[in-house]
Amino acid sequence: MKKPLLALLALLGCLSLSPAFAQTSSTSAPPATSAPMAKQHSPQSIECSKEADAKGLHGKERKKFRKDCMHKAGGSMKKGDVD
């Protein structure tokens, strides 16, 4: 009589612990967003980009033009600024 009772207790113990091992979602991970946050560009940077677009500049020529344009406008091209 003791063996079936011990087996039943062992089975109930395993079943009661199974939710503890269930796979759960991580609460430490940030929620996924639909789109990454856009960087804010200065008005000078936007204007220089528009001028470069109007001139049809691309690649190194565009980068050089924007650098000169920002320098003349009084702004500074930071390493993170992209057009």
C-alpha positions in Angstrom: 0.0 0.0 0.0 2.9 2.4 0.6 4.4 2.0 -2.9 1.3 3.1 -4.8 0.8 6.0 -2.4 4.5 7.1 -2.9 4.2 6.7 -6.6 1.0 8.9 -6.6 2.7 11.5 -4.4 5.8 11.6 -6.7 3.5 12.0 -9.8 1.6 14.8 -8.2 4.8 16.5 -7.2 6.2 16.3 -10.7 2.9 17.7 -12.1 2.8 20.6 -9.7 6.4 21.6 -10.6 5.9 21.4 -14.4 4.6 25.0 -14.7 7.8 26.2 -13.1 9.8 24.7 -16.0 7.3 25.9 -18.7 8.8 28.2 -21.3 7.8 31.8 -20.6 8.5 35.0 -22.5 11.3 37.1 -21.2 10.2 40.3 -19.4 13.6 41.9 -19.6 13.6 42.2 -23.4 12.2 45.5 -24.6 9.0 45.3 -26.7 9.6 45.3 -30.5 8.7 48.5 -32.3 7.3 48.8 -35.7 10.0 51.2 -36.9 13.3 52.5 -35.4 13.3 56.1 -34.2 14.4 58.5 -36.8 17.3 60.8 -36.0 16.6 64.5 -35.8 18.5 66.6 -38.4 19.2 70.3 -38.1 17.4 72.6 -40.5 20.8 73.4 -42.1 21.4 69.7 -42.7 18.0 69.3 -44.3 18.5 72.4 -46.5 22.0 71.2 -47.6 20.5 67.8 -48.5 17.8 69.4 -50.6 20.4 71.4 -52.4 22.5 68.3 -53.1 19.3 66.5 -54.3 18.6 69.4 -56.7 22.1 69.3 -58.1 21.8 65.5 -58.5 24.9 64.8 -56.4 25.7 61.3 -55.2 28.5 59.6 -53.3 31.7 61.4 -52.5 30.6 64.6 -54.4 27.4 64.8 -52.3 29.4 64.2 -49.1 31.9 67.0 -49.9 29.1 69.4 -51.0 27.2 68.8 -47.8 30.3 69.3 -45.7 31.1 72.6 -47.4 27.4 73.7 -47.2 27.1 72.9 -43.5 30.4 74.7 -42.8 29.1 77.8 -44.7 25.7 77.6 -42.9 27.4 77.6 -39.5 26.4 74.0 -38.6 28.8 71.2 -38.1 28.6 67.8 -39.7 28.7 65.2 -37.0 29.9 61.7 -37.5 26.3 60.4 -37.1 24.7 62.8 -39.6 23.7 61.1 -42.8 21.7 62.4 -45.7 
